[in-house]
Amino acid sequence: MTPSNTGTGRSGAGDTAVLAELQRLRESIDNIDAAVVHMLAERFKCTQQVGHLKAEHQLPPADPDREAQQIARLRALAESAHLDPAFAEKLLNFIVAEVIRHHERIADEVVTGDGADTADAAGVSQAAG
């Protein structure tokens, strides 16, 4: 990396230390991103099971009461973690929308008799439960 693409705009003896710290921080970010992806995959595996259970018992794909509880819970967790609660809510809403879409797909499969598990290739299905 050159000083112009590191954001420092300086050159000199301190650059090596700055670049090393930047690299260390970026490696931490990469590890966290990987953990987030794996945690989301686990969450989606659980919500896929919820989708099948709902479909088998003719329950609606969406559960507005559960969603509201989850939003309130996640906002409180975000506040305690010093994360913007509005951001946390937007993230959960995005995930919930995907969950509902997959629950609807599973319900359609049950209605049409297509019992094949057609989970996304990535193993991601639904999220809110």
C-alpha positions as CSV (number, residue, x, y, z in Angstrom):
1,M,0.0,0.0,0.0
2,T,1.1,3.5,-0.7
3,P,0.3,6.4,1.6
4,S,-2.1,7.7,-1.0
5,N,-4.4,4.7,-0.7
6,T,-4.1,4.2,3.1
7,G,-5.8,7.5,3.8
8,T,-2.8,8.9,5.7
9,G,-1.4,11.0,2.9
10,R,2.0,11.0,4.7
11,S,5.2,9.3,4.1
12,G,8.0,8.5,6.5
13,A,9.1,6.2,9.3
14,G,5.6,6.0,10.9
15,D,4.0,4.5,7.8
16,T,5.2,1.0,8.5
17,A,3.5,1.1,12.0
18,V,0.3,2.6,10.6
19,L,0.1,0.1,7.8
20,A,0.7,-2.8,10.2
21,E,-2.0,-1.5,12.5
22,L,-4.4,-1.0,9.5
23,Q,-3.7,-4.6,8.4
24,R,-4.3,-5.9,11.9
25,L,-7.6,-4.1,12.2
26,R,-8.7,-5.3,8.7
27,E,-7.9,-8.9,9.6
28,S,-10.1,-8.5,12.7
29,I,-12.9,-7.1,10.6
30,D,-12.6,-10.0,8.1
31,N,-12.8,-12.5,11.0
32,I,-15.9,-10.8,12.4
33,D,-17.5,-10.7,9.0
34,A,-16.9,-14.5,8.7
35,A,-18.4,-15.1,12.1
36,V,-21.5,-13.0,11.2
37,V,-22.0,-15.0,8.0
38,H,-21.7,-18.3,10.0
39,M,-24.1,-17.1,12.7
40,L,-26.6,-16.0,10.1
41,A,-26.4,-19.4,8.4
42,E,-27.2,-21.0,11.7
43,R,-30.1,-18.7,12.3
44,F,-31.5,-19.4,8.9
45,K,-31.2,-23.2,9.5
46,C,-33.4,-22.7,12.6
47,T,-35.9,-20.6,10.8
48,Q,-36.2,-23.1,8.0
49,Q,-37.3,-25.6,10.6
50,V,-39.8,-23.1,11.8
51,G,-41.0,-22.6,8.2
52,H,-41.6,-26.3,7.8
53,L,-43.4,-26.5,11.2
54,K,-45.6,-23.6,10.3
55,A,-46.4,-25.1,6.9
56,E,-47.2,-28.5,8.3
57,H,-49.7,-26.9,10.8
58,Q,-51.1,-24.3,8.4
59,L,-49.8,-21.4,10.4
60,P,-49.2,-18.1,8.6
61,P,-45.7,-17.4,7.3
62,A,-45.6,-14.0,9.1
63,D,-46.0,-13.5,12.9
64,P,-46.4,-9.7,13.5
65,D,-46.5,-10.1,17.3
66,R,-43.2,-12.1,17.3
67,E,-41.6,-9.6,14.9
68,A,-42.5,-6.7,17.1
69,Q,-41.1,-8.5,20.2
70,Q,-37.9,-9.3,18.3
71,I,-37.5,-5.7,17.1
72,A,-38.0,-4.4,20.7
73,R,-35.5,-7.0,22.0
74,L,-32.9,-6.3,19.3
75,R,-33.2,-2.5,19.8
76,A,-32.5,-2.9,23.5
77,L,-29.6,-5.2,22.8
78,A,-28.2,-2.7,20.3
79,E,-28.5,0.2,22.8
80,S,-26.6,-1.8,25.5
81,A,-23.9,-2.7,22.9
82,H,-23.6,1.0,21.8
83,L,-24.9,0.2,18.4
84,D,-27.5,2.4,16.7
85,P,-30.9,0.8,17.5
86,A,-32.3,2.1,14.2
87,F,-29.6,0.3,12.3
88,A,-30.3,-2.9,14.3
89,E,-34.0,-2.6,13.5
90,K,-33.3,-2.1,9.8
91,L,-31.1,-5.2,9.8
92,L,-33.7,-7.3,11.5
93,N,-36.5,-6.1,9.2
94,F,-34.3,-7.1,6.2
95,I,-33.8,-10.5,7.7
96,V,-37.4,-11.0,8.6
97,A,-38.5,-10.1,5.1
98,E,-36.3,-12.9,3.8
99,V,-37.6,-15.3,6.4
100,I,-41.2,-14.6,5.4
101,R,-40.4,-15.0,1.7
102,H,-38.9,-18.4,2.5
103,H,-41.8,-19.4,4.8
104,E,-44.2,-18.6,2.0
105,R,-42.1,-20.8,-0.4
106,I,-42.2,-23.7,2.0
107,A,-45.9,-23.3,2.5
108,D,-46.4,-23.3,-1.2
109,E,-44.4,-26.5,-1.5
110,V,-46.6,-28.2,1.1
111,V,-49.8,-27.1,-0.7
112,T,-48.5,-28.3,-4.1
113,G,-47.1,-31.5,-2.6
114,D,-43.6,-30.7,-3.6
115,G,-41.9,-32.2,-0.6
116,A,-38.4,-31.7,-1.9
117,D,-36.3,-29.4,0.2
118,T,-35.3,-26.6,-2.2
119,A,-33.3,-24.5,0.3
120,D,-31.1,-21.9,-1.3
121,A,-27.7,-23.2,-2.5
122,A,-26.0,-21.2,0.2
123,G,-28.1,-23.0,2.8
124,V,-29.9,-19.7,3.8
125,S,-33.6,-20.0,4.2
126,Q,-35.4,-17.7,6.6
127,A,-34.5,-15.7,9.6
128,A,-37.1,-14.4,12.1
129,G,-38.8,-17.6,13.1
